[in-house]
Amino acid sequence: MMRNVDWIGWLATAVFLVSYFTGQPQSLRRVQGVAAGLWAVYGALIHSLPVIVANILVASVAVGSSFRKTRPSVSPP
């Protein structure tokens, strides 16, 4: 039987899968950050500190890295 909060975990899974269909690396990281945020909410609802902490870290890195300016690739001389 599915618990009432399980739909958040399923939604997080769906959002994570959608991230692979984004066209830009920045979009992929932002969508994955949203998915990790949903997983953190799910972790809070099920009282799982490892799920909360891990996904807050992942969401922070994913979203934060999506705003970094990329350096143009330089080919060796």
C-alpha positions in Angstrom: 0.0 0.0 0.0 1.3 3.4 -0.9 1.7 6.0 1.8 0.2 9.5 1.3 3.7 11.0 0.9 5.0 8.5 -1.6 3.6 10.6 -4.5 6.3 13.2 -3.8 9.0 10.5 -4.3 7.4 9.4 -7.6 7.1 13.1 -8.7 10.8 13.6 -7.8 11.7 10.5 -9.9 9.6 11.8 -12.9 11.3 15.3 -12.7 14.7 13.7 -12.6 13.9 11.6 -15.7 12.7 14.7 -17.5 16.0 16.4 -16.9 17.6 14.0 -19.4 15.4 15.5 -22.1 16.6 19.1 -21.6 18.8 20.6 -24.3 21.2 22.6 -22.3 23.6 21.5 -19.5 22.4 24.4 -17.3 18.8 23.3 -17.8 19.7 19.7 -16.9 21.3 20.8 -13.7 18.4 23.1 -12.7 15.8 20.4 -13.3 17.9 17.9 -11.4 18.2 20.5 -8.6 14.4 20.7 -8.5 14.2 16.9 -8.4 16.7 16.8 -5.5 14.7 19.4 -3.7 11.6 17.3 -4.0 13.5 14.3 -2.7 14.6 16.4 0.3 11.0 17.3 1.0 10.1 13.6 0.7 12.9 12.8 3.2 11.6 15.4 5.6 8.1 13.9 5.4 9.4 10.4 6.1 11.8 11.7 8.8 15.0 10.4 7.0 17.9 12.7 7.8 20.3 11.0 5.3 17.8 11.5 2.4 17.3 15.2 3.5 21.0 16.0 3.8 22.1 14.2 0.7 19.5 15.8 -1.5 20.0 19.3 -0.1 23.7 19.0 -1.0 22.9 17.6 -4.5 20.3 20.3 -5.1 22.7 23.1 -4.0 25.5 21.9 -6.2 23.3 21.2 -9.2 21.6 24.6 -9.1 24.7 26.5 -8.1 26.8 25.0 -10.8 24.1 25.8 -13.4 24.8 29.5 -12.9 28.6 29.3 -13.3 29.9 30.8 -16.5 31.5 28.2 -18.7 34.9 28.8 -20.0 35.4 28.4 -23.7 37.3 25.2 -24.4 40.8 25.8 -25.6 42.5 23.3 -27.9 46.2 22.6 -27.3 48.6 24.4 -29.6 
